Amino acid sequence: DFVIDVRGLGYMKLPGGILAPYGHTISAHSAVPAPMAKPGSGSGDNVGPSVSGMTPGNNDVIGATQRFSALVTDPSGVKSVSFKLWRENGLSQSYGATHTTGDEWAINFSGFTDGNWFWQVIAKDGASQGGNTSTSDTVNFSVNTGGSGSSTTSDTVTNAVWSTEGTLKSAAGRIYFEMPANSKRTRWTGYVCSGSVATDSVSGRSIIITAAHCVYDDSNKAFARNVMFIPNQAESGTKTDRNCSNDVMGCWVPDVGVVDQNWTTRTFPDNIAWDYAYYVVDDSGDHLGTSTTSDALDVAAGSLDVSFANVKVDDGTSGVTSPDYSFALGYSYSNDPNFMYCSEDMTTNGAVNWWLPSCGLSGGASGGPWIQPMSSGSGPVISVNSWGYTTSPGMAGPKLVGTSAECVFSKAKTESLTPPSDKDGDAGYPVSCP
């Protein structure tokens, strides 16, 4: 959902791969070279670039990792090239390509899952009056990773369907919510994230851990409205909608959200250190749709411990038996309604984030749990999916250890279940923590 370009500016990744400036008005950096000289107004060029030599080509079969390339030419010079990819019946995403040698533009991709895929090249030239844009024919290709349904390199899983039974599968779920499209809160837009029921050891309420950007809009300064949590949506086999009657356990409607006030007073990416938050659900009256064993969310779905202790990172060994081998999971909207995961040795990104460098989870996975260690389909939550880069794989997660995350969790256990006001955008509490 949230990505950062090479200049450190933040963007919201929208359906179709569009990168919308977040907290500013600067367009996303394409990370490709552009010619400094432009043709004069009398160039007469009104035709977009020519695209040929697309690899992979029609009906090609690729594995989990593939180099995509195309030859792009134009008499006025090629200003930018992007590759748009999508899975059959899925949302498309666009990525800025890199100029290699001659007329070739290319990107290395990893994390493909088995099935039918499509791609196009979108190129813009350097002509006057803003240039000309052309779009190639659609090329269809298929992915075969060996029949396992997962994208794997050695012990690294970049993007695969999670099918292991256990508490994790039932306690994690999809979050649907709406955020304001303007600062006046007159227009609202629906989004999806992921979250997990947390073991809270208090009665009368259940708590969901997720990302702060799934709870509070730091750009328009408002809490989400019309929030729904759908545990174990994958088991239902139904795509995301607002009908709680077609989900295996129904859904729960949180009463309030709780975030660190540092998330609310700054704007992404200046607040990435605090991208953790909690939704609070009353154990009575918040369950809708399909009947289940209990109206209390943590009883019906189970819960995961949240660990604020030290974790293993960069331990010098590699592979699934390594202590720092970690799992990130979430409901990527491009794979709706499947529960997806990536896993590999965990490292760091800067001072405030853990990092899984090969992770291929996409929009909608935000707020999903990071588990270390994993055992029998369960384990402690050590972080949540937070952000990635615009043109390369990888997932960042905020550190819970040594931060305010434990304090914010404690506040979620005690804050009133009644929002400060009944006005849309006020259903939550920004809390102050040491």
Disulfide bonds with the S-S distance in Angstrom:
Cys193-Cys214 2.08
Cys244-Cys251 1.83
Cys342-Cys359 2.14
Cys407-Cys433 2.06
